Amino acid sequence: MSRGYRCLCTLLLAGAFAAPVMVSGCAAHAEYRVYDPYHSDYHVWNHDEVVYYNQWETETHRQHVDYKKRKADEQKEYWDWRHSQGH
């Protein structure tokens, strides 16, 4: 193999390993839909929803926990509160 070919292969291999790391860094800011089974509707979990969620945590004196990691009864409390806000 020529030196140039090996260098090219090394760069391509390094890029293949680096791509998932670079892409996953952006996933934290992605929007996704969350189903609210208690009110039978969907919500887009984006920056605006995070603002409401943080407000709920503050008003109910809870420590910050990622929504997905909350217990089902706490998620229900959030959606009840969220729907009572009229938004």
C-alpha positions in Angstrom: 0.0 0.0 0.0 1.2 3.5 -0.7 1.7 6.0 2.1 -1.0 8.3 0.7 -3.6 5.5 0.6 -2.9 4.5 4.2 -3.2 8.1 5.3 -6.5 8.4 3.5 -7.8 5.2 5.1 -6.7 6.4 8.6 -8.5 9.7 8.1 -11.7 8.0 6.9 -11.6 5.6 9.8 -11.1 8.4 12.3 -14.0 10.2 10.8 -16.2 7.2 11.0 -15.5 6.9 14.8 -15.9 10.6 15.4 -19.2 11.1 13.6 -21.5 9.5 16.2 -19.9 11.5 19.0 -20.4 14.8 17.0 -24.0 13.9 16.1 -25.0 12.8 19.6 -23.9 16.1 21.1 -26.7 17.8 19.1 -29.4 15.3 20.2 -29.8 17.0 23.6 -31.3 20.0 21.8 -33.6 18.1 19.5 -37.3 18.4 19.7 -39.4 15.3 20.2 -43.0 14.5 20.9 -44.2 13.3 24.3 -47.5 11.6 24.8 -49.6 12.7 27.7 -51.6 9.6 28.5 -53.6 11.4 31.2 -55.1 13.9 28.8 -54.7 11.8 25.6 -52.6 14.3 23.7 -49.1 15.0 22.5 -46.8 17.8 23.4 -43.6 18.8 21.5 -40.8 18.7 24.0 -38.8 21.7 23.0 -37.3 24.8 24.7 -40.7 26.2 25.5 -41.8 23.0 27.2 -38.6 22.9 29.2 -39.4 26.5 30.4 -42.8 25.3 31.7 -41.3 22.1 33.2 -38.6 24.2 35.1 -41.4 26.5 36.3 -43.4 23.5 37.6 -40.3 22.2 39.4 -39.8 25.6 41.0 -43.4 26.2 42.0 -43.7 22.7 43.5 -40.3 22.9 45.3 -38.9 19.9 43.5 -35.3 19.2 42.7 -34.5 19.2 39.0 -34.9 15.7 37.5 -35.1 15.0 33.8 -38.7 14.5 32.8 -38.1 11.0 31.4 -36.6 9.9 34.7 -39.5 11.1 36.8 -41.9 8.5 38.3 -45.3 8.1 36.5 -47.2 9.8 39.3 -44.9 12.9 39.1 -45.3 13.0 35.3 -49.0 13.0 35.8 -48.8 15.8 38.3 -46.8 17.8 35.7 -49.3 17.3 33.0 -52.2 18.2 35.3 -50.4 21.4 36.2 -49.4 22.0 32.6 -53.0 21.7 31.4 -54.2 24.0 34.2 -51.9 26.7 32.8 -54.1 27.0 29.7 -51.2 26.7 27.3 
